[in-house]
Amino acid sequence: MATAPTPTPRTRTAPAKPARAESLAGAESRLAQLRTALDQGTMRQAHRMVNSIHPAEIAFLLESLPPAKREVVWEFVDPDLEGDVLLELHEDVRAELIGGMDAQELVAATEGMEVDDLADLFADLPETVVQQVLRSMDHQDRERLKTVLAYGEDTAGGLMNTDTVSVRPDVTLEVVLRYLRMRGELPDRTDALYVVNRHDEYLGALPITRLLTEEPDRTVAEAMDSGVAGIAPELPAAEVAALFQNRDLVSAPVVGQDGRLLGRITIDDVVDVIRGEAEHPLLGLAGLDEEEDVYAGVAKSTRRRAIWLGINLATAFLASAVVGQFEATIEKVVALAVLMPIVASMGGIAGTQTVTLIIRALALGQVQKDSARWLLWKELAVGALNGVLWAAVVGVVTLAWFREWSIAAIIFFAMLINLVVAALSGVLIPLALKRMRIDPALASGVILTTFTDVVGFAALLGLGAIFLT
C-alpha cells in the first residue's frame, strides 16, 4: 500500500500584492504620475496610487526620492505591504525607514514572511523586535530560521527558503496529486517537488510538468529526474547565480553534507544576486558600496567616501615623494610641482565617486528634474567637507615637509577648490551628457579626469604665481 507523501513545512500566506506592471514603460509612467501628485500636494490621490502598485515599485519610488518626500510616501504605505516593501529596498534606505518605526509596527510587518526573507531582514531589526518576532513563531519555524541564519547571507544557505514540498519515491503520482489538492496551495515559484527517502535524504526532483502529464499510476521514482543535483549550502552566491544562468533554472534544491534536503533557492533571490554582482565592479572602482543610498545625508556620505579618499591620499603622497627626491636641486616655487600629483589625484577620485553614483542613478531612473538640484547641493556639501578635511591633512604634511606656511596654505586652498569643482563636475557632466543623448557611462570618466586635472593644476600653480613670485 502506498504511503502518503512526507509531512512538509507549513506555508504561511503573505499579504496579497498588487499585480506586477506589464511593462517597464507602464511602471515608469505610474511612478511619474505619483511624483507629480506629490509635487502638486494632492496627497489623497498619492496615497491611493502608492498602494495600487507592486511593493518593488514602491521601493523604487522611495529610493528615487529625497529624505523629506521619502518619509511622506512611507506614511502612505499600507501596513500589510510594509514588510514586502522593506525587503525590496537597498540596505541603507531600509535601515533608515526601520529606524523610524516602532517595535509593534515592525513585528506586524514581519507577519507572513517566508523564512529566507525574514532572515534577510533580521540583521536590520532592533534586538527587542527580533526577540518579539522569535516568540511569536512556532518551534518549527524557529528551527527553520535558525537553519538559514547559520549560513552567510552571500551563500546558498543564506539564499535558500526552507519552505519546500517533498514526496516519497514509492508513492504514485495520483497520490501526490490528491495530497496537493488537499494541501490547497504551493510555495511561490514551485516548478518541481523534491523526492526524499524516510530520512529526508535528497534523491531527485519531480517536475510539475511530469506530475501533470505522466500516467497517474506511475510511481514518483519512475517519473522523477534523478539528474537534478543539489547545491551545497556553503556555495558562494555568485556561483549559485552562475549555475542558474548556465542551467536556466527556476529553482534548485539545497542539500547538506549528510545528503539531507535543507531547502531550495528560487530565481527571484538569484536575480538580486545578479544585480548586486553587476553593480559591484562599477561602484567598487570608486570605493563605494552598491547598497549606498544616492540620497543619503551629507554627513553619512562624507564618512563613507572619506575612507577611500584617505587611501588614495596615501598613494598620492608616494608619487610625490618620488618627485620630491629632487627637491634639493630646484627652486622654492618648483616645490609646487612636487605637490601637483596630490591635487590632481584627489580631485580625480572625488569626482569619480560622485559621477559613478550619478550614472548608476540615471541608469536606474532615480534622477528626475526636481531631484537633480537637491543632488547637486548635496554633492557640493560633501565635496566641501571632504575638501576641508583632506586639504588640512595635506597642509600639515606640506608644512612639516617644506617648512613654509605659504606653500602649505596654497596646497590647502588648491585642494579645497579642486574637490568642490570635482563634486560639481561629477553631477553636471553625466546630466549634460544624458541631455545631449551621449552615454554618460562611456564619456563621463574621460571628461571628468581632464577637468579635475586642469582645474587642480590651474588652482595650485595660479595661487603659487600670485603669492610666491
N, C-alpha and C positions, 0 to 999 in steps of 0.2 A: 504493500500500500504506500502510495506516495506521501511524503511528509510535506508539511507546509513550509513555505519559504521562511528563512530565519528572521527573527524579530529585527526590526530596523529602527533607527533613531526616529523620534517623533519630529515631524515637520511643523514649525511654527509659522503661521501665516503672517507675512509682513503687511503693513498698511497698503491699501490699493494705491497704485501710482497712475498718474495720467499717461495716456498713450504717448509714445515717442513721436518726435517730429518725422514726417515722411521725407523731408529733405533738409539739407543744411541751409538752403536759402530760406525755407519756411521758418526755421528756428531763428535765424538772424533777423528776419522780418518781425517776428513776435518780440524778440528782445529789443529791437529798435523802437517798437511801439511802447514797450514798457518804459524805456528810458525817456521817451517823450512825455509819457504820463507823469513820471516822477518830476521832470523838469517843469511841467505845467502845474504841478501841485494837485492833480486830480487823484488823490490818494485812494479813494474808494475804487476807482477803476483799476489803479495799480495793484491794489490788494487782490482784486478778483483775477487779474491777469497772472499774478505771481503763482497763485495756487492752481492755475489751469495748465501749467507747463510741467514738464518732467523734472524730477529732482536734479538731474545732471544739468539741465538748462538753468535752473535756479542757481546752482553752484557756479556756473559760468558767469551768470549775471553778477553775482556777489563779487567774484574775483575781478570783474571789469569795472567796479565802482570804487571811488574814493571812500575812506572810512565813514564819513558822515552819512552818505547815501546808503552805504552798506548796512549800517545799523537800522535805518528806516526800513529797508527791504526785508531784513531778517525778522523784524517785528511782524511783517505781513505773513510769514510762512506758517502754514497750518501746523500745529503741534504734531499731528500724525506723520508729517513729512520731514520734520526736523532731523531725525536720525538718518534718513536716506540722503538728505542734502549734505549733512556733515561728512558722510562717507565719500562724497564726490569732490569735496574741497581739497585744495592743497593744504599741507600741514600748517603753514603759517596762518592762513585765513581761518582754518578750523580751530586752531588754538586760541585765536583772538575771539571768535564767537563763543567758544566754550567758556572762556574766562568771564563772559558777561551773563552766563546762565546760572540759575540757582540749582541746588542739588536735586530737588524734586523734578524740575524740568528736564534735567539730564537723564535721570533714571527713566522717566517716561519716554524720552527719545530713543532709548536702547531697547524698548519692548518690541519683541517680534523680530529682532535682528538675527541673522544667521551667525553661527559661531565664528566663522572666519572674519566676517565684517566686525563683529564685536571685539575680536582680538585686535584688529587694526585700530579701533577707536580707544581701547583701554589705555594706551600709552599717553593719551592727551587728557584723560579724565582725572579729576582730583581723587586722592586716595579714599576719602569718605564716600564718594559716589561709587567707586569701584567696589567697596565693601557692601554698599546697599544693593548694587546690581547682583553681586555674588549671592547675597542672602535671598534674593528674590528668585533665583534659579533653582531647579530641582537638582538632585545629586547627579543624574545622568548628564545633564547639560554642563554642569560644573566640571565634570571629568573630561568632557569633550573640549571645553575651553582650555583646560589645563594642558591637554594634549597639543593643541595648536600653539599655545604660548610657550611651550617647551622648545620650539624651534625659532630661529631668527626670522624676522619679517622678510628678509631677502632670500629665503629658501623655499623649496617646495612645501615643506611642512608648515611654514608661515603663511603660504598662499592657500593651502587646502581648506576645504569645508568638510566637516565630519558628517554632514547630513547626506548619507548615501542610501541606496536601496540595494540590498544584496539578496541573492537567492541560492538555493542548494542545487547541485548539479543533477540530482536524481529525480527531481520533480518534473512534471510535464509542463509544456507551455500553457496548456489550458488552465492548470492550477495557478500558474503565475498570473495569468490574465484575471482569474477570479480574485486573486489576492489584491491586484492593483485596483480593480473596481471597488472592492471593499475598502481599500485604503482611501480612495476618493481623490487623491492628488499626488503629484510627484514634485520633487525639488526642482527649482528652476534650472533650465538648460540641461535636463536629463536626456541624453541621447543613447544611453546604454545602462543596463543593470549589471552589477558585478557579481560574479559567481564565486562563492566561498564554500569551504567544507565546514564541518561542525566545529572546527577550531578557529574559524574565521580566517583561515589561510586563503590568500587570493589564488584563484585558478584561471580566471579569464573574464571576458566581457560578453554580455548578451545584448547586441544592438537592438534598439526598439524596432527597427525595420524588420529584423528577422523574427522578433516576437510576434509581429502583426502579420507577417506573410508566410511563415512556415506552418506546416501542418500542426494542429493543436495537440496531437497525441505524441509528438516527438518530445524527447527529454531535453532539459536545458543543456546537458553535456553534449548532446548531438548537435544542437543549434549554436552553441556559444563559439566565440572566437578566442582560442587559447593563445593566439599570437599577439594579443594586446598586452605589452609589457607594462609592469608597474613602474612608477617613478620613485626613487629613493627620497625620503623626506629631507635629507641633507643637501640635495642637489641645488646649486645656486639658481636664483630666479631667472637670471639671464639665460642659463642653459635650458631651463624649463620653457622659456619663450621660444628658444631655437627649436626645441622638439615640437612644439605646437605648430610653428611655422613650417617646418620640414615635413611633418606628417599630416598637416591640415586637420588638426584635432579640434573638437569642440569641448571635450572633457577628457580627463585621464586619471586613472587610479593612483593613489599614493600608497606604497607598500613598505612596511618596516623591514629591518634586517631579519626578523623572525618569520617573514613571509605573511604577516597578518595585514589585512586591509585596514588602513588608518583613515582614509577619506578620499576626496577627489579634488582635482583642480579644474576650474571651468574657464572658458575663453574670456569672460569678462575680466577676470583677475589678470590674465596674461596680457590683455590689451593695455592695462595700466602699467605693467612692467615694460612693455614695448615702448610706450610713450615716454616713460622715465628714461629708458636707455637711449632714446633718440635725442632727448633734451640734454642729457648729462654731458656728452662731449662738447656741445656748443657752449654751455654755461661754464663747464669745468675749465675751459681755456681762459676764462676771465676770473677764475677763482670764486664762482658763485654756485649756489645750490639750486637745483631745478624746482625745489619747493618754495623758493623765495617769492614773497608777495610783491608784485610790482608797485602796489600802493601802500607798502609798509611805511611806518613813520620814519621821519628823518633820523632820529637817534638810533633806531634799530638798524636801519640801512647803513648808517655810518659805521657802527660797530662791526657789522659783518664784513664790510669792504676794507676796513682799516687793517685787518689781519693780512690780507693779500697784498695790500699796498706796502705794509711793513716788510714782507718777504721780498717784494720787488725792490724796495729801497736797499736792502742788503746786497742784492746782486748789482744794483746800480753803483753803490759805493766801491764794489770790487773793480768795476770797469774804470771808475775814476781814479782808484789807487794805482792802476797800471799807468795811466797817463801822468799821474802825479809823481812818478819816479823821475820825471824830467823837470820838475818844478824849479830845481836849483839853477837851471840854465835859462830860465825865461823871466821876463819882467812881471811885476805885480799884476798888471792888467791881464796878462795872458793866463793868470791863475783862474780866470773865469772859464777858460777852455777846459780846465780840469773838471769843472763842475757842470759843464754842459750836458753830458750824458745823463746826469741825475734828473735835471729838469725835464728833458725830453722823455726819458723813460717813465717817470712818474705821471706825467701828463698823458702819455700813451695808454698806460694800464688803467688809469682812472676813466678815461674816455671809453676804453674798450668795455669796462664793466657796465657803464651806462648804455652804450649802444647795443650791447648784447641783450640786456633786459628789454629795451625798447623794440628790438627786432623780433624777439620772441612774442612780446605782447601784440605787435602788429600782426604776426603770423596767426595768432590765436583770436584775433579780432577784439582784443581787450582795450584798444586805444581808440577813443572816439574824439570828435572835435571838442566836446565840452570837457573832456578829461585831459587833453593834451597840455593845456595851460597849467593845470594842477601838477602834472608830472614835471613840467619844465621848472616850476618854482621849487618843487621838492628836490630835484636833482641839483639845482643850483645851491640849495642849502646844504645838501650832502657834500658837494664839491668844496664849498667854503669851509665846512667843519673839518673835513679831511685835509684840506689845504693848510689851514692854520696848524693842525696837529703835526703833520709831517714836515711842513716848512720850518716849524720851530725846532724839530729834531735835527734837520739838516743844518739850520742856522747855528745850533750849538756845536755840532761836529765841525762845521766850517770854521767857527771861531777858534776852537781848540787846534785845528789843523794849520790855519794861516795866521792866527793871532791878529786879525784885522776885523774890527767891528763893521767897517763899511762893506767889506766883501760878504760878511755874514748877513747883513741887512739886505743886500742886493739879492742874494740867493733866496732869502725868505720871501721877499715880495715877488720875485720872478716865479717861484714855485706856486705861490698862492694864486697868482694871475693865471698860470697855466692850468691848474686843477679846476678853477672855476670855468675857464674857457672850454676845457675838456668836457665838463658836465653839460655845458650849453650845447656844444657840438654834438655830444652823444645823443641828445634829444632831437635837435633840429635837423641833423644830417639825414637820419633814416626817414623822418617825417617828410622832408623835402624830396628825397629820392622816391618815396612812395607816391607823392603827389605828381611827380614827373613820370610815373609809371616805369621807374627803374627799380630792379630788385635790390632792396636795402641790404640784404644779407651778402650780396655779391660785391657791392661797391662801397659800403659804409666804412669798412676797415681801412681801405687804401686812403680814402679822403680824410678820415679821422686822424690817421698816423701822420699824414703830411701836414694837416692843420695844426696838430698839437706840437709837432717838431718846429714848425715855422714860428708859431706864437711863443713857444718856450725859448728858442734861441733869440728871437727878437726882444723879448722881455729881459732876458739876462744880459745880453750884450748892449741893449739900448740903455738900461739902467747903469751899466758899467761905464758906458761912454759919457753919460751925463754926470755921474758922481765921482769917477776915478780919473778923468782926464781933464 
